Amino acid sequence: MKFEGRCWRFGDNIPTDRLVKTQYVFEPMEVLVRHVLEDLNPEFPKQVQPGDIVFAGKHFGQSSGRAIATKALQATGIGCVVAETFARTFYRNCFEIGLPALETGRNPDLAADGDRVRVDLTTGEFTNLTTGVLVRGAAADPFLVDMLDAGGLINLAKNRPEVFG
């Protein structure tokens, strides 16, 4: 579970309402992705590329437990989302839909917009390839890695009836 890409840096305390603004939550996904994180960085929805990595500070995805926020973020094509800390519901929603997430427990100054970064979920390593800085966060639980490998919780349940009955 390794990901490498261009970094998009965001700050602390970003609620799901900032990922997907309320007026768009009932729009089709092709509309949502044109507005993901736009009020925090208007260039993000215009320039995000498949494999890019969202990097944020403390409490990313706080407030509501809207799964649409993780789905819209995933629909942008990002490879992974990394944060100093996540809201617990947001973190779990990421894995349930198959969006890789790493919690570093470290300062968001580890990376800046445009830096090349590498994330290894199984070891918890975050490497800024631009600056050479490497930190170890919490490795993803093996069950969550299995969930990602399956493409999310629903696929995992279909593939492992012995666990889910």
C-alpha positions as CSV (number, residue, x, y, z in Angstrom):
1,M,0.0,0.0,0.0
2,K,2.3,2.7,-1.3
3,F,1.3,6.0,-2.9
4,E,3.4,8.7,-4.5
5,G,2.2,12.0,-5.9
6,R,2.1,15.8,-5.7
7,C,1.0,17.3,-2.4
8,W,-2.0,19.5,-1.9
9,R,-1.6,21.1,1.6
10,F,-4.5,22.2,3.8
11,G,-4.7,23.4,7.4
12,D,-6.3,22.4,10.7
13,N,-9.9,21.9,11.6
14,I,-11.3,21.4,8.2
15,P,-14.9,20.1,8.5
16,T,-16.7,18.0,5.9
17,D,-18.8,21.0,5.0
18,R,-15.6,22.6,3.6
19,L,-14.8,19.6,1.5
20,V,-18.3,19.6,0.0
21,K,-20.3,22.7,0.6
22,T,-23.9,22.1,1.7
23,Q,-25.4,23.5,-1.6
24,Y,-23.7,20.7,-3.6
25,V,-24.4,17.6,-1.4
26,F,-27.4,16.5,-3.5
27,E,-25.8,17.2,-6.9
28,P,-24.4,14.4,-9.1
29,M,-20.8,13.4,-8.4
30,E,-19.5,15.1,-11.6
31,V,-20.8,18.4,-10.2
32,L,-19.4,17.7,-6.7
33,V,-15.8,17.1,-7.9
34,R,-15.8,20.5,-9.5
35,H,-16.2,22.1,-6.0
36,V,-14.2,19.9,-3.6
37,L,-12.2,22.1,-1.3
38,E,-12.7,25.0,-3.6
39,D,-13.1,27.7,-0.9
40,L,-9.8,26.6,0.7
41,N,-7.9,26.4,-2.6
42,P,-9.8,27.4,-5.7
43,E,-7.1,25.7,-7.9
44,F,-7.6,22.3,-6.3
45,P,-10.7,21.1,-8.1
46,K,-9.3,22.6,-11.4
47,Q,-5.8,21.1,-11.2
48,V,-5.9,18.0,-9.0
49,Q,-4.5,15.0,-10.9
50,P,-5.0,11.3,-10.4
51,G,-2.5,10.1,-7.7
52,D,-2.1,13.5,-6.0
53,I,-2.1,13.4,-2.2
54,V,-4.1,15.6,0.1
55,F,-2.1,16.6,3.2
56,A,-3.8,18.4,6.1
57,G,-3.3,19.3,9.7
58,K,-5.3,18.4,12.8
59,H,-8.9,17.2,12.9
60,F,-9.3,16.8,9.1
61,G,-12.9,15.9,8.2
62,Q,-14.5,17.0,11.5
63,S,-18.1,17.9,12.1
64,S,-20.7,15.8,10.3
65,G,-20.1,12.2,9.3
66,R,-21.2,12.8,5.7
67,A,-19.8,10.0,3.7
68,I,-20.3,12.1,0.6
69,A,-17.3,14.2,1.6
70,T,-15.0,11.2,1.4
71,K,-16.6,10.0,-1.8
72,A,-16.2,13.4,-3.5
73,L,-12.6,13.6,-2.4
74,Q,-12.0,10.1,-3.8
75,A,-13.8,11.0,-7.0
76,T,-11.1,13.7,-7.6
77,G,-8.7,10.9,-8.3
78,I,-6.4,11.5,-5.4
79,G,-4.3,8.5,-4.3
80,C,-4.3,9.1,-0.6
81,V,-5.3,11.6,2.1
82,V,-2.8,12.3,4.9
83,A,-3.4,14.3,8.0
84,E,-1.9,15.1,11.4
85,T,-5.1,13.7,12.9
86,F,-8.5,12.8,11.4
87,A,-12.0,13.0,12.8
88,R,-12.7,9.4,13.6
89,T,-15.8,9.0,11.5
90,F,-14.1,10.6,8.5
91,Y,-11.1,8.3,8.9
92,R,-13.3,5.2,9.0
93,N,-15.4,6.5,6.1
94,C,-12.2,6.7,4.0
95,F,-11.4,3.0,4.4
96,E,-15.0,2.0,4.0
97,I,-15.2,3.5,0.5
98,G,-11.6,2.4,-0.4
99,L,-9.8,5.8,0.0
100,P,-6.4,5.3,1.6
101,A,-5.7,7.5,4.7
102,L,-2.6,7.9,6.9
103,E,-2.5,9.8,10.2
104,T,1.0,11.2,10.8
105,G,0.5,12.7,14.3
106,R,3.0,15.3,13.1
107,N,3.0,18.9,12.1
108,P,1.5,19.8,8.7
109,D,4.7,21.7,7.9
110,L,6.1,18.4,6.8
111,A,5.0,19.2,3.2
112,A,4.0,22.1,1.1
113,D,1.8,22.5,-2.0
114,G,3.5,20.9,-5.0
115,D,6.0,18.8,-3.0
116,R,6.4,15.2,-4.2
117,V,5.5,12.8,-1.3
118,R,5.4,9.1,-0.7
119,V,3.0,7.3,1.7
120,D,3.3,3.7,2.9
121,L,0.2,2.7,4.8
122,T,1.6,-0.6,6.0
123,T,4.6,1.0,7.7
124,G,3.0,4.3,8.5
125,E,5.8,6.1,6.7
126,F,5.4,9.6,5.1
127,T,8.3,10.8,3.0
128,N,8.6,14.2,1.5
129,L,10.6,13.4,-1.6
130,T,11.2,17.1,-2.2
131,T,12.8,17.8,1.2
132,G,13.9,14.4,2.2
133,V,12.0,14.4,5.5
134,L,10.6,11.1,6.6
135,V,8.3,10.5,9.6
136,R,6.5,7.4,10.8
137,G,2.8,7.7,11.7
138,A,0.5,5.0,12.7
139,A,0.5,2.1,10.3
140,A,-3.0,1.2,9.1
141,D,-4.6,-1.7,10.9
142,P,-4.4,-4.9,8.8
143,F,-8.2,-5.2,8.6
144,L,-8.4,-1.7,7.2
145,V,-5.7,-2.6,4.6
146,D,-7.8,-5.6,3.7
147,M,-10.7,-3.3,3.2
148,L,-8.7,-1.1,0.9
149,D,-7.4,-4.1,-1.1
150,A,-11.0,-5.2,-1.6
151,G,-12.0,-1.7,-2.7
152,G,-14.0,-0.8,0.4
153,L,-16.2,-2.4,3.0
154,I,-19.0,-3.6,0.7
155,N,-16.6,-5.4,-1.6
156,L,-14.8,-6.9,1.5
157,A,-18.1,-8.2,2.8
158,K,-18.9,-9.8,-0.6
159,N,-15.4,-11.4,-0.8
160,R,-15.3,-12.7,2.8
161,P,-18.7,-14.2,3.7
162,E,-17.0,-16.2,6.4
163,V,-16.3,-13.0,8.3
164,F,-19.5,-11.1,7.5
165,G,-22.0,-14.0,7.4
